[in-house]
Amino acid sequence: MTYEETAVDQTIDRLLTGHDRAPDDLDQFHVGGADAVDLLIPGLALADGDRVLDVGSGFGGPARRIATRTGHHVVGIDLASAYVDAARALTAKAGLSDLVHFHHDDIASFDPDEPFQAAITMHVQMNVADKPAWFRRIADHLTPGARLAVWEVCQPHRVDLPWPMPWSLDGTDSFLATPGDLHADIESAGFATATWTNETPWAQDWIAETFAGGPPTGPSLPMLLDDGYTRVINFAAALTDGTLEIWRGHFTRAA
Ligand SMILES: C[S@@+](CC[C@H](N)C(=O)[O-])C[C@H]1O[C@@H](n2cnc3c(N)ncnc32)[C@H](O)[C@@H]1O
């Protein structure tokens, strides 16, 4: 299975020895790094007191980015306990523990005290077979009129992929949808569309710029993942040749 790396927080500690702070994209487990989170923030239309839910929060990079950029409280939930431990440790190091919290949980069993006014999910639904049910569970935790932002991998045409990919080591836990089917699944869960945009050209430019000088020197995301470099290289190649696409969506939860 994927996401079974252990003691990620200790790996991060080891990688960061001798560094003042974590590099910007070490903890961003999606294409586009922190820049991609910045693309999602305006559509969240955060108002005073709004709290944000991050579903499948990984190492916590997106949650911390939102908190740093906006000053709003963010709660992340993730199925992988080692990822939650790493997210908490990085949050403490960043001095954000008052603003950002993480729970080891599945959206299906998550039971927050109060609903949220906004939510994000980045590169998670590819692991989810029943997408309408999954997005309905997200909707259940949001107030009427709350905003949802997604940053998603889609497969426009069914072709064999070279495994491993970042979200799946062998394809057995991968459930890719076409952009049209994913969009319909999100709407069927009670969300009205504000934008549904193909960001593949943006992602291709980001990959070209980020890797123009070769693989990054210093600590980087692939170092935290089993077979990390192969996963990232396969993904970058599939995005560059158009086998996979990146779609950004902003939605409003129906009243
Ligand atoms: C590719 S990573 C993306 C992490 C994070 N969203 C980011 O962009 O940095 C996918 C994450 O989704 C989590 N995940 C997968 N299915 C989940 C579910 N049903 N509920 C909560 N988390 C889930 C995994 O444990 C993993 O951390």
The ligand as an SDF file (V2000), in Angstrom:
LIG
                    3D

 27 29  0  0  0  0  0  0  0  0999 V2000
   -0.6050   12.8550   -2.3570 C   0  0  0  0  0  0  0  0  0  0  0  0
   -0.8390   13.1210   -0.6450 S   0  0  0  0  0  0  0  0  0  0  0  0
   -1.3660   14.8390   -0.6130 C   0  0  0  0  0  0  0  0  0  0  0  0
   -1.1600   15.4720    0.7610 C   0  0  0  0  0  0  0  0  0  0  0  0
   -1.5400   16.9500    0.8610 C   0  0  0  0  0  0  0  0  0  0  0  0
   -2.9100   17.1600    0.4490 N   0  0  0  0  0  0  0  0  0  0  0  0
   -0.6230   17.8200    0.0460 C   0  0  0  0  0  0  0  0  0  0  0  0
   -1.0340   18.2180   -1.0580 O   0  0  0  0  0  0  0  0  0  0  0  0
    0.4910   18.1080    0.4890 O   0  0  0  0  0  0  0  0  0  0  0  0
   -2.3980   12.2960   -0.3200 C   0  0  0  0  0  0  0  0  0  0  0  0
   -2.7460   12.2250    1.1570 C   0  0  0  0  0  0  0  0  0  0  0  0
   -4.1020   11.8250    1.3060 O   0  0  0  0  0  0  0  0  0  0  0  0
   -4.2010   10.9910    2.4470 C   0  0  0  0  0  0  0  0  0  0  0  0
   -5.4710   10.2380    2.2880 N   0  0  0  0  0  0  0  0  0  0  0  0
   -5.7980    9.3540    1.3190 C   0  0  0  0  0  0  0  0  0  0  0  0
   -7.0780    8.9350    1.4900 N   0  0  0  0  0  0  0  0  0  0  0  0
   -7.5660    9.5900    2.5890 C   0  0  0  0  0  0  0  0  0  0  0  0
   -8.8110    9.6060    3.2930 C   0  0  0  0  0  0  0  0  0  0  0  0
   -9.8330    8.8280    2.9100 N   0  0  0  0  0  0  0  0  0  0  0  0
   -8.9470   10.4100    4.3720 N   0  0  0  0  0  0  0  0  0  0  0  0
   -7.9080   11.1910    4.7880 C   0  0  0  0  0  0  0  0  0  0  0  0
   -6.7050   11.2120    4.1660 N   0  0  0  0  0  0  0  0  0  0  0  0
   -6.5310   10.4280    3.0920 C   0  0  0  0  0  0  0  0  0  0  0  0
   -2.9280   10.1880    2.4130 C   0  0  0  0  0  0  0  0  0  0  0  0
   -2.6170    9.6140    3.6560 O   0  0  0  0  0  0  0  0  0  0  0  0
   -1.9170   11.2500    1.9580 C   0  0  0  0  0  0  0  0  0  0  0  0
   -1.3640   11.9400    3.0490 O   0  0  0  0  0  0  0  0  0  0  0  0
  1  2  1  0
  2  3  1  0
  2 10  1  0
  3  4  1  0
  4  5  1  0
  5  6  1  0
  5  7  1  0
  7  8  2  0
  7  9  1  0
 10 11  1  0
 11 12  1  0
 11 26  1  0
 12 13  1  0
 13 14  1  0
 13 24  1  0
 14 15  1  0
 14 23  1  0
 15 16  2  0
 16 17  1  0
 17 18  1  0
 17 23  2  0
 18 19  1  0
 18 20  2  0
 20 21  1  0
 21 22  2  0
 22 23  1  0
 24 25  1  0
 24 26  1  0
 26 27  1  0
M  CHG  2   2   1   9  -1
M  END
$$$$
